Amino acid sequence: MKSVVALKNRAVESASNTRDKYTSHSSGDLNMPDPFHSRKAKARRASPAPDELADVHIDWANLSQEDKETFFAWLDEFFARYLNIQQSLLTPPPPARSSFEHTHASPKRPPVPSSTSTPLPPPPHEPASPPPPSRFAAPPPPAAKKPPPPGAPRPPAPRPVSGAPPPAPLAPKPPAVNMSAKPGRPSLVPAEPDADSDGDEDDDWCVDCRDFSGPDEHAALFPRESVQSIAALAHDLVAPFQDEVDRARALFTWFHHNIEYDVHNFMAGTIQPSTPDSTLRTGRAVCEGYAGLFAALAKAAGVECQVVGGHGKGYGYAAPGDPHRLPRYAGNHAWNAVWLYGGWRLVEPTWGSGALHNGAYLKRFAPQHFCPGNREFGRKHFPDPRDPAKQFVAPHRTLTWEQYLLLPERAQVMGDLETLGYSEKLLRPRRRVLPAGGCASVVLKRGCVHLHESEVDAYVPIVVIEWSDAYGGPSVPTNHPQHLAALKLRDPLVGWTIDVNGLQRGQELKLAAVKQINGKDALGYTGSAFERARGRLGMSWGYLALWSVE
């Protein structure tokens, strides 16, 4: 029994050391070991004398089984009563995460204090939180703690020390926003498309290079009055042609010879719905009748075609004055889309047959409205916004209603530009309004970029610089040194060109073609011959285009 008593005394001494090791130094609460306070406790505790540790020699091997069982039973009861250590504290902590391990889990946000607690006021300039300690860097010195103000909530108990990284600190409060420097709301006006690139086509074919004299002459042989039916007319128009583009062109040209715009009902507002048969029978229609009959003829001729409804910048259209107050979409026009060479091509049979001029219908063939290119076509035609795919352009080229309305105005085209076969797409400058004091590079060309221009079959183009009249009166010629200057044909592929400098605000730059010199037709006159005749012989010209200087 003496050995059992010695074992009990040794166990009591070990238990006392264990209690000091696991007992908190602050309020008696049990916590995980604190290395800092453990070192202080060991420093204060006196080391036992050697003779105290060796006063009793215990031979464990010679103890009886009864003594061993008695000792272990007492030891279990001693730890349960004396130390009162909870089983959860005896559970070993998880292994510390290596500094080379990575985790993709986002840190949990600290709990939000209750509404009844008073939050600590943030410091005016709170320093940035230090990074978590690393195994390769020394930890920063502990910051001095400031006493909390009265009424502040009690801080939580310190977390047990382990190999796990410390919790993420609360983010500092963002600085106050200076409302006086708040930027204004962005403008609702959409970005203006690039006028210099808008209209350039990426098509793999060009109708301006083709000779349509065969389909155009053939379409004039079938007057409407002699037509028996839509199917018979379609067969007669396309029978000589195998190419689908020639077939569509024959249908397009036939409208110019046989269908007239219904100006009377259009001006009176008494337009009635039409059908392809009624349009063919009466020979009068508005855009709806033109598009409907064209689609019916194309279908009968084996050409895939559809009617597209939307808005057109036609007769009576005025550009919006205020870009911030744009009108809502309202459909007022119809045209066609034809499937040619594996793609949809837009066609305008109404405008290709004639135009309204001073309230009267002017029958005039305008071939530039036959497949001009879908982007070029979209400058004056906008399909229903609910079906933007009907623009038939690449997705990144699709325009919104606002962008369509705000497309920069092109130069004002005058009658002789189309009559003489000049291209509106190739006309430069593109913008109608020119800046004062700048240089205006004027380019004029017939057909397309693939055709060569020639002086032999052209009228000499000139620039006319006049003062505009704000009240609609006649323009007054200026003393500009380049007034009545002729354009030069330096490159047949580029066309006629001239650079006009020194334009002033309030002036108008007009492009004209000299048609008569000394009462004779001036076709084929060279530029040098015109210069010799200028100021000496009488001459007359027709206007092609106009720009305003602002």
ABEGO torsion letter per residue (X at the ends): XAAAAAAAAAAAAAAAAAAAAABBAAAGBBBBBBAAAAAAAAAABBBBBAAAAAABBBBAAABBAAAAAAAAAAAAAAAAAAAGBBAAAABBBBBBBBAABBBABBBBBBBBBBAABBBBBBBABBBBBBBBBBAABBBBBBBBBBBBBBGBBBBBBBBBBBABBBBBBBBBBBBBBBAAABBBBBBABBBBBBAAABGBBABABBAAABBAAAAAAAAAABBAAABABAAAAAAAAAAABABAAAAAAAAAAAAAAABBBBAAAAAAGABBBBBAAAAAAAGBBBAAAAAAAAAAAAAAAGBBBBBBBEBBBBBGBBBBABAABBBBBBBABBBBBBBBGGBBBBBBAAAAAEBBBGGBBBBBBBAAABGAEAAAAAAABBBBAABAAAAGBBAAABBBAAAAAABBBBBBBBAAAAAAGBBAAABOBABABBBBGBBBBBBBBBEBAABBBBAAABBBBBBBBBBBBAAGBBBBBBABAABGBBBBBABAAAEBBBBBBGBBBGBBBBBBBBABBGGBBABGBBAAAAAAABGABBBBBBBABBBBBX
